Amino acid sequence: MADHPNVVICWDILHPCRMGEDIETAFNNVRNHVRHCHVHDATLGEEPGSYEMKLMGEGDVPHDEAVKLLASIKFEGALSGEWINAFEADEVLSHDALVLRDYINQASA
């Protein structure tokens, strides 16, 4: 319905996963429109949609796979952290930046 080059999205990688969608399906749904990504990890709960925020790489969200999929389309947008008061900034920023850099390096190899 919004098939126009000026219509783009911010893909929040967590939310399709917490609703039971696998990362490849989620990516294929947005690949032609994604220009920005929210990244944050979480452990997915047993109740559909429930989750508990975690540091990057300590939860269930396959950001490493998502970064590889984004690299496959030569994604040049931003990976923007969103933690919603789950952690102190000095704890999460340095940790998640290191983990994301590792995922980016793996995707580039």
Secondary structure, DSSP 8 states (H G I E B T S, - for coil): ---STT--EEEETHHHHHTT--HHHHHHHHTTTEEEEEE-EEEE-SSTT-EEEE-TTSSS--HHHHHHHHHHTT--SEEEE--TTSS-HHHHHHHHHHHHHHHHHHHH-
